[in-house]
């Protein structure tokens, strides 16, 4: 019986998608003047409810719709999927409450935008974080680092 349970467990583990195992952390980067950003405030920034953090006007940047990093970001920080997030912004745009954050297609574009735009906030894969970038939040596996 024990061998059967062990074999069943091994088969189940083998069926887990590789992407789920390989998914890296999500790192939120931002303007060097921003010293700290907590997850609830980040959620408000990406839903258009907060446009200023510590007196600094912020500009949120998204990864392309449907990208793996965007899906992880939406799940971890906004607790939404792509459809729900898109629907949310469709309604906000329709009632005149703003437009969704601009989308950039690569981590390099996000990094360059954040470095060159005052108040910019974006997110990239943990593996893409270069030295010298202001990391505001870091999510690794099932926990966030950077919050107290």
C-alpha positions, -999 to +999 in steps of 0.1 A: +000+000+000+028+024+009+045+017-024+013+025-043+009+058-024+045+067-032+041+059-069+009+079-071+026+109-055+056+107-079+032+105-109+013+135-096+045+155-091+056+146-127+023+161-140+028+195-125+034+220-154+071+230-158+061+266-159+046+264-124+079+250-111+101+274-130+081+305-122+105+330-106+098+357-081+081+390-090+101+421-081+085+456-080+110+483-089+105+521-088+118+556-088+148+560-065+129+586-044+104+559-033+119+543-003+092+518+005+060+505-009+037+480+008+014+455-010-019+473-002-006+506-016+008+488-047-026+473-053-042+508-051-016+522-075-023+494-101-061+499-098-059+537-101-070+544-066-037+560-056-018+584-079+007+597-053+030+579-028+048+598-001+041+631-020+055+617-053+032+613-083+035+577-095+032+562-129+025+524-130+038+503-159+024+468-168+040+439-187+022+428-218-012+413-214-010+375-212+027+374-203+038+350-175+052+378-154+020+399-156-001+368-147+021+362-116+020+399-106-018+400-109-022+368-089+003+377-062-003+414-057-037+422-070-054+388-064-069+389-099-066+371-132-061+389-165-099+388-174-109+404-141-082+431-143-090+439-179-127+441-171-120+464-141-101+489-163-127+487-191-154+499-166-131+526-151-123+539-186-160+539-196-170+559-165-142+584-169-120+572-140-088+568-160-070+542-182-050+511-173-013+514-169+008+515-201+022+481-212+058+474-220+070+442-237+102+434-219+120+436-186+146+458-202+119+483-214+104+483-179+139+489-163+147+517-187+113+534-182+116+532-144+152+546-145+142+575-168+108+584-156+102+602-123+077+584-102+076+552-123+068+519-108+070+486-127+076+449-121+100+424-136+111+388-130+135+383-102+161+369-126+161+402-146+169+426-117+202+444-125+224+460-098+215+495-088+178+493-094+155+504-066+136+473-054+104+482-036+089+448-031+101+413-038+079+382-039+097+348-038+078+315-038+048+319-015+060+350+005+067+386+000+100+401+012+102+438+020+071+442+041+071+444+078 
